[in-house]
Amino acid sequence: MAIIDEVVKEIEDWQGKNISIHPLSGGLTNTNYKIEVDGKPFFVRVPGASTELLAIDRNNEYHNTKAASEAGVAPRVLYHLPEYNVMVIEFINGETMSKDSLNEKGMPTRMAHAIKKLNQGSRFLLDFNMFRLTEYYLSLCSDRAIKTPDGYTERMETVKRIEQAMNVKPLATVPCNNDLLAENYIDDGQQLWLIDYEYSGNNDPTFELGNTCQEMQFNDEQIAEVCTAYFGEAKPNMIARMKLNMIMSDVGWGLWAAIQASISTIDFDFWGWAIERWGRAVEKMDSQEFEKWLVEVTK
């Protein structure tokens, strides 16, 4: 019996009711479903194969999803089945966003406001640090002979310089999603909901901002709009932190994609994504602005 069928049978409130199961597209780590129970929709996520290798802590995810819901930016957890690592979540009727829709006028401001609302909520269970996660992913690739794009290990000295510069004047950590790609925003017409807390944890807010700017491939004007909406002004040192974290977003998630290319059963070109992300990171590290960002974040 498939896990989703077992999950449906485990929920007592659903017994004896008319149930239909509809697979949803788009998940890069897991399999997602819309379950209709007597016509009422629910969202269920079933973890993918070997996702524990990606440093996903399911207890952390459950705790943080509830905290994000209490902050008013994530849908409610209605049922939790820890033996399956499954949550049944309130189904949000809205538009799953895309890179194009989030590049429309005014969206960077809406995104920043939603992120700030999450960041001002209750602290999450665990911390998240992309520098440590990158080290873990690299060691995993080494241990399992997983192929990485050319030049990764040679660039780790540059990554150390980024961390050292940002640690001169570190920001207080706040609860962050840390994985706000376009599909993790849902617009119900009134607010933007933030979903998927697999990689959530307390983190530097400029990683959250920089990561999502990188996912949307925002230009400098849009990055400044996000910074202004979040901090009240486009501060040069915060812009620089966001820019450096845009690099770290591609460094870390590029390794994630390389690992997924090796272990995932999902039909997606993870290796192509790894190459694309690493190429963007290298381009920024080699840019004339890079040294200026390293200086600016220390001010």
N, C-alpha and C positions, 0 to 999 in steps of 0.2 A: 504494500500500500504506500502511495506517495505521502511524503511528510504533510503536505497541505491537507490531504484527506484525513490523516490522523489528527491534525490540529482541529479541524472542523468537528470531529467526533468528540474531542476532549472538552469542548465548551458547552457546559450544561444548558446555558440559556438558549442555545440554538437547537437543542434536540426537539424533534417532532415538527420542525419548521421547514418551509420551502427554501432550500439553499442552492445557489448557483455560484460557480467558481469561474472567474475570468482572469486569465494571465494578463499581466500588463507588460508592455515593452519598456526598455530604457535602462534597466538596472545593469550596472557594470560590475557589481560584486555579488549580488543576490538575485533571487527570483521573486518578483512582486505580483500580488494578486489583489483583485477587487472581489470581495465576497458579498453577495447579496443575500440577506436573510429576511424572508418575507418582504422583499423589495427594498429593505434598508441596506445601504452600502457600508462596507468596512474595508480597511486596508490591512493587508497581511504581507509581511516580508519573511521569506525563508532564506536563511544564510546559504551562500554558495560554498562549493567545495574548497577545503583548506584555507578558509578565510582567517583562521587563527594565525596563520603565518604572516598575515598582513598587519599584525599588531592591533587587532580589534578585540577589545575587552567588552563582552556582552553585558556584564553587570554595570560597567561604566555607561554603556549606551542606554540601558534601561533607566538608570538613575538620572542621566542628563536629559533624556527625552521628557521625563516627567517634570524636571526643573524648567526646561524650555517651555513646556506647556503652561506651567504656572506663571511664567514670565509673559505669556500671552502671544508667543510667536510660533509655537508648534502645536499641532493637533494633540488631543488627549490620548493617553494610553488606556484602552478599555479592558484589555485582558493581557496577562503575561504568562507565557508557558516556558519557564526557564529550561525544562528538560529538552525542549526543541530549539531553544534560543530564539523564540518567536514572540513578537508582540502583535496584538491586534489593535490597530490605531483608528481613531476617528477619521472618516473619509471627508476630505475637504473638497467641496464642489468649486472648482476654479480651474484656471488655465495653468498647466505646467509650463513654466517659462522656457525660453530658448535664448541662445546668445543674441539672436537678432532682436527679439522682443525686449530684452534687457538693455539693448543699445539705443532704444527709442528715447526721445527727449523726456527729461525729468526722471527717468528710471534710476540713474545713479544716486540721486537724492533719496528716492524711496528705499532703495537697497540699504543705504547708509543708516537711515532711520530705523529700519527693521533690525539691522545688525546691532545698533546701539541699544535697542530695547532688549535684545537677548543678552548683550554684554552687561547690562545693568541688573540682570536677574540674579537669583541665588547661585552661589559658586557650584561648580560641577565636582564630581567625585574625584577625578584624576586630573593631572596636568598634561598638557600637550606641548611638545617642543620639536619643531621640524629638524633641528640640528641633530638631536638624539635619534629621531626616527630615521633620518638619513643614514646615520652610522649603523643602526640596526639593519636596515634594508641592504646596505652594502655588505655587511657581514653575512647576511642570509644568502645573498648572491654568490659570495665567495664560497661559503660552505656547501652550497648545492650546485655549484658550477652553472649558475644562471647567467646567461649572456647579458651584458650591459652595453649601452652605446660607447663608442670609442672615446677615451679621454676622461672618464668619470673619476677614477682614483687620482689622476694627475691634478685634477681641479679641486681636490679637497683642501689644499692649502689656501686657495682663494675663499672657499666656504668658511674656513677658520677665521680669515680676516673679516668676513662679514659679521660673524658672531662676536668677535672681539670688539669691533666698532660699535655694534648695537648694545653691547653690555656696558659701555662707558656710562650711558645714561638710560638704564633699562626702564621700561614702563611697567606699572603694576599689571599683573595678569588678571584677566576677566574671563567669564565663561564664554567660550567660542565654539562654533560649529566646526571650523577649520577645513571644511570641504564644500564651500558654497559655489559649486558649479551651477550652471543655469538651471538644470533640471531639479535642483534642490530648493528652488523658489516656486511657490504657487500663489497666483494672484486671484483672489476671489472677487475682485472688483472694488473692494474697500481697503484691504491690507495685503501685504506680502507675507506669506507664511514661509518659515524656514524649516525644512524637513531633513531627515537622515542624519543621525547623530553618532554614526559609527566611529568617527575619528574626533569626536568632540572632547574638549578638555579646557582647563584654564590656560590661557595663553596671552601673549602680547596682542592687543587689539589690532595693531598694524599688520600682523600676519593675516588676520581675518579679512581686513580691508584689501591688502595687497593681493592675497590669494584670489579673492573674487574679482578684482580688477584684471588680474592676469587671465582668469578663466573667460572673461568677457572680451579680452583683448582691447580694453579701454585705451583711448588716446590720452595725451597729457591733460587736455581740457576736462575730460570725464574723470580722470584720476583726481584732479583738483576739485571737481564738484563733489566727489565722494568725501574727500578730506574736509572740505568746508562744511558739508552737511553733518559730518560726525564730530569734528573738533571745533566748529564755529568759524574757522578760517583755514586757508590753505597754507599752513605753516611749512616752511622749507624743510625743517628737520623731520616733520611727520611725513611729508611727501617722500623724502629720502628713505625713511624707514619702510614705507610702503613699497618703494621701488626695489629695495634690497630684498624684501620679503616676496616680491613678485619673482625674483630670481630663485629664492628658496622654494617657492611653490613648485616651480618647474623642476628644480633639482630633486626634491623629495618625491613628488608625484610621478616624475619621469621614471625613477627607480621602481615605484609601485607598479607602473605600467609594464616594466620589463619583467617583474616577478609574475604579474598576471598573465603575461604572454607565455610563461612557463607552466603555470598551475591552473589557470581558469578553464572551465568548460564552456564559458559563454562565447558566442560567436561575435567577436569584435577584434579589430586590428590593434591589439594592445602594443605590439612592437612598433608599429608605425607611429602610435601616439607617443611612445617613449622617445623615439628619434626626434619627433617634432618638438617635444618639450625640452629635450636636452639642447637642441639647436637654438631655441629661444634663449635658454639660460646662458649658453656660451656667448651668444651675440651680445647680451647685456653685460656680461663680465668683461668682454673685450671692448666695450664702448668707451668713448671719451668721458662720458658722464660718470662712469663707475667710481673712479677715485674721488670725485666730488661728493658722491653720495656717502662714501665711507667717512669723509671729513664732516659732512653736514650732520650726520646722526650723532656726532659727539658733542655738538653745540648745545 
